[in-house]
Amino acid sequence: MREIIDKIDYNFKTKFYYNYDTSKNVWFRTGGKAKVFCIVDNEKELSIILQNLKGIPYEVIGAGSNILIRDSGYEGFLIKLGKKFNQIKLKKSNLTVGASILDINLSKFAQLNNLKNFEFYSGIPGTVGGAVKMNAGCFGSETKEILIDIKTINNKGEINTIDKKNLNLDYRQSQLPEGDIIISANFHYNYGDKNEIAKKMNEIKINREKKQPLKEKTSGSTFKNPKNNFAAKLIEMSNCKGLSEGGIFVSNKHANFLINKQKGNANQIEKLGNKIIEKVYNKFKIKLEWEIKIIGQK
């Protein structure tokens, strides 16, 4: 891999790091080393990198929320989008948002500009790129309700625009083409009453603080909600609340959150998650699906 970087790294502003400790960038504060970790400066350099990988695996890490990197590490390129992907532009017809913008910062921008229907992003950890890919949502709203289209770079380094309807956005999933990296998104917007927007954001804040273990080392919701049900309810009714594996615990505040209390590792997180899946299935014959993305070899 070093040969590939030596080949393409001419006057690049992108930063490359070898055998990088990923735990520093993941909310769980766990995980092994990535062969290469790069903070990509701009679209052109990302395009050149992808053109030269030629089959070498890569993943985008975003803000490091909603992701678990196994202790064995990642035998590929771990990509983080830099400052050039961190811009918001309010236009007459749409709101253009860079993929590395934090969801909470998008909600704050919308609030400052009296744009409604973005309040729910204040309750979602992570970046806009991840929110689009997972059709993130909470408190009754989802990304697909306001999305117009996205701009991506594929594994050949080609830049494309994909309309929302071609993503087939559904509950916590999309049909983003394999290998595509979202670099920006366009959203519909409508102006609203600033007091109503502020009130809604405050309600979300209070609700989260009341129900979620926000001050713990966690990664947000662990499992997707099954159809017409709630993962947290199923986990609690399966006597999993407070269950532990090494330094990892099921939160007593919200059963769908795993927390790293005592310097636990990624293997313990995955093991505890699988134990929960088994217990819920044995009791309800419902198989929970991970909402957290797990990468790396077992």
N, C-alpha and C positions, 0 to 999 in steps of 0.2 A: 504493500500500500504506500510505503514511503516513496517508492519509485514513481507512482502515479502523481503524488503531490509534488515531487521534484519536477515532474514534467509540466505540470500546469501552473505551479506557483511562481509565475513571473509578474512582479509588481502587483501581486494580489493584495487586497486589503483584508480579505478573509483570513482569520486566524486558525491555525491547525495545532492540535495538541495530541500527543501520542500516549497510549496506555493511560487514558484519562480516568480518574476516579469519579464515576458518575453520581455517587451518593451526594456529592455537593450540590447537584442540580435537581435532585428528586425530592419531593416533599416528604416522603417516608424517611429520607436520609439513610437509604440502604442501597445496595447494588454493587456489582463488580465494575471492572474497568472496560472502557470502550477502546478498541484498537485505535480509532481516530475520532476525535471530537472536534467539530469545526463550527465557528461562529461566522456565518456567511454574511458578507457586507452588502451585496446587492444582487439583483436579478441576473445580470450578465455573468457574474462569477459563479452563481449557483448553476446556471445553465451549462457553463464550461465544466464544472465539477461533475455534474450528472452525465454529460457526454463521455467522460473519461472513466467512469466507474466500471462500465462493461461487465455487469453481472455481480459486482460486489454489493452486498446488501447495505441498505441505508434506512434510517428512521429519523423522523423529526421529533425532537424532544419537547418543544414548546416551553411552557413555564415549569414543566417537571411535575405538574399535578396529574392525577389520573393515570399514572404510569408506574410500572414496577419493572425494574431491570434486575434480572436474576444475578445471583452472586457469582456465577461463572463469567459474567460480563457479556459484552456484545462484540462479535467478530465482524465488525463492519464500520461504516461511517455513521456517527451520531451527529445529526445536524441541528443547529439552533439558528433561527433567523435573527439577524442583527437589526441595527437602528434604521436602516433604509426600508425595512418592512414594518416599521413602527410609526406609521403616519395615518392621520385621518383627514379626509377632505370632504367638506360639506358643499355639495353642488346643488344646482336648481332641481335636477331630476333624481338625484340619489345621494347616498352617503357612502363614500369609498373608504374602506378600513383595511389597513395592513394586517397581515395574518399574525404578526407577533404582538399586536396590541392586546393588553390584558383585558379580559371581559369587563372587569370592574372599571377600568379606565374608559372603555367605550360607554358604559352607563353614565359615568361622570361627565363625559363630553356631551352626551345627549342631554343630560340635565342642564348643563350650562347654556345649551342652545335651545332649550325648551322643546326638545324632540321627545315625543311620547313613544311607548311600546318597547323601549330599550331598558326599562327599569329592572327586568328580571336578570339581566346580565350582572347586576350587582351581587347576585347570589350564587354566581357560578365561578369556581376557581379555574384558572387556565387562560388560554389565549383564544382569539377569534378563529384562527385556523383550526384548532381543535374543536371549538364549539360548532363550526360548520360541519366538519367531518363527522362528528357524533350527533349532529342535530341536538345540541345541548339545550336544556330547558329546565325551568323550575317554577313553582308557584303558578301553574296554569298556563305558562307561555313557552313557546319553542322557537328555535332559530328559523325554521322553515316558514314561519308566519310573516317574517319581514325580509327574508333574503330574496334578492333578484337573481344574481349570478356570481360566479367566482372566477378568478384568474389563477391558472395553475402552470407549473412547469413539470413536464413528464420525464421519464427516465432517458429520453433521447435529448433532453435539454430544450424541447420545444415548448413555447408559451401558447396556451390556449385559454379560451373563455368558455365556461360551461354553464348553461342555463340551469336554474333551480330544478325545473321539471325533469332534466336528464340526470339529476343526482338521486331521484327517488328517495327523498328524505323520509325517514320513518323514525319510530321511537329509538333514540340513541344509536342511529346508524344511517349510513348513506351508501350509495353505490359509486363513490369516487373511484375513478379508474386506478387500478393497481399501479403503485409507484408514483402517482401524481402528488406533487407538493402544492398545497394551497398557498398563494403568495398575497392575495387580497380578496376582498368580498365587497359586493355592492348591495346596499340595503335600501328598501323603501323607508320613507320617514313621513311623519305628519307632526305638525306643531300641536302642542298641548298646553295646558295650564301649568305654570311652573310650580304652584303650590300642590297640585294634585300629583305631579311627578315626584316632588320631594316627599310627599306623604307616603306614596307607594314604595319608594326606595327605603324609607325609614321603617315601614312595616316589614319589609323583607329582611332588613338588618336585625330588627328585634326578634323576628321569627327564627332566624339562623342562630343568633346568640343564645336563644332559649333552648333550641332543640339539637344543635350540632356542636361537637367538641372542637371548636375553631382554634383553640390555643394548643392543641396537641399536634404531634407529628403524624399526620394522616394524609389521605389522598382523596378526600371526598367520598362519595358513595362508592361502595365496593362492588355491589351487584345491581344489575338492571331490575326494575320492577317487572314482575311477570304480568301478563295481561289481566286486567281487572283485579289486581292485587298489589300488595306492597312488600318489598323484600324485607324491610325492617320488621314488619309485623310477623312475617313467616319465621324470621330468624329468632325473634324474641319468643314466639310460641313454641319453638323447637328447643327451648332452654339453652340458647347459645349466648345470651347476654352475659358478659363477664368472662366468657371462655377465653383461654389463652394458649399460646404456643411460644415457649421461650419468652422473649421480651415483647411479644405482640399480643394485644388484647382486643376483644370485641368491646366497643365503647358501651359504658353503662348509660350514657346520655342518649345515644342513637345507635341502635343495633346494626345498622348498615354501614357503620364506620369502623375500620380497623385502625388502631393507634399503636404507634411504636413508643412504648413507655420506657423500656429498659435496654436500649441499645440492641434491639432485635435485628435480624437480618431478613433478606428477601425470601430466602427459603422458608423461614418461619411464617412469613406473611402468606405465601402461597399454600403452605401446609395447613394453616389455620383456615384459610378461605375454602380449601377443598373439604376440610372437615365440616364446615358449615353447610356446604352444598350437599354433602352426604346426609347430614342430620335432617335438613329440611326435606330432602327427597324421601327419606325413610318415613317421615311423619305425614307429609302432604302429597307425595308423588308429583312434586313440582321441582324441576331442576333449575336452580338459579344459574344465570349467566353472568360472568364477570363483566362489570362496567370498566374496571381498571384494565388497561392494556398491558399485557405481560410480554416482554421481549428478552431475547437471549436464549442460549441453549440450556437444557436441563442438565 
